[in-house]
Amino acid sequence: MLTLTPQARAIAALLLGFAYVTGSMSSIGIYFMLAITRLHYVTNRGTNEGIDVVMLLVGTAILLLGARSARGLADSWPRWVAQAGQLLALAGLVITLVTLLAAVAGRTDVGFSTGIAL
């Protein structure tokens, strides 16, 4: 079993939050939905919504990682790093919610699920 120190969890939350906000983790949602639907292209409206729901779950996991690591730390740099990771994950969750609303409304030109060549 892999055990991380609180400082390592804080750094991981920051880096994962940054990757989440920049869209580098969007392939998780895309490949998950491709495995479920067996479609070769992400063009189906339900697939776009599914990708955004998976990305909401990923963002929530990152937010919880940052909260868990910040809770046990004293007021020093590791806590600030964990809180920055929480802030990035929260910003990513807002972006994902907006793209989910756009997918529900029928817009397919915004969000994590566009612009990626498979």
Phi, psi and omega in degrees: 000136181270121176248133180251143174289160178301325178294319179294321176296322179295316179294320178297320178297321179294312182292319178293323176296320178294316179296326180291315181293321182282353178088007181291342181262007183293339180294336177300310180293321182294311182289331175296313180289327176295323178292325181283312187270343181059030174270147180272340179229142180273085181236344182286141182297317178296329178293318178297319178294321178296321177299317181293325178293318177298319180292329173297319178294320178296315179296322177295321178296320178293319178298318178292324176298315178295321180292320180294320181285329180284333184294321186268007185253150174285172182284085180211189186299324179297324178292321179293323177295317179296321178292326175294321175297321176297318180297317178296318179295322178294319177296320177295323177295322177295317178298317180294321177297320178295318179290329176293317177297322178293322179293321178294324180284351177100002177278125180248006183262010178231157169109183181292336191266015179237158174078012182246121180274124179256000000 
